[in-house]
Amino acid sequence: MAAAYLTHFAGDWVEVRSAGSAPANSINPAVVAAMLEEGIDISAEVPKVLTTSAVESSDVVITMDVS
């Protein structure tokens, strides 16, 4: 959701990448519905694995603990 909001509001000013160490097979349908209520369609997005190359090619990396 944070990546979707940043992409939506920052536009071309920021390249947003969202990935995880153990991503799910799909985005939670409740999240897709909640974002759509905000006018942000993330239904085409898919969870991605965080790679070393993605981290190394980034200027800033923000991590979250979701446990």
Steps between C-alpha positions, in 0.01 A plus 500: 500500500783740582661441161168555324441827684853625426471405134162672480601825669864532387439416135822511300698667780578168669552149367328270745589133531315272735628153579546257784720216616210253499218653293156345481360357178256788459404831652235476769161574337404717799801722429408526132143598598617754760736668255230509233280687748780761507499515119822299466478183293767245595315198361768439235783496755665175608723430801871505417812354659751754632827449315852612580521684168183698577647610833839583350347710221289704743596834654274444802360176642220505755429180689200399708459227756155352453526219752 
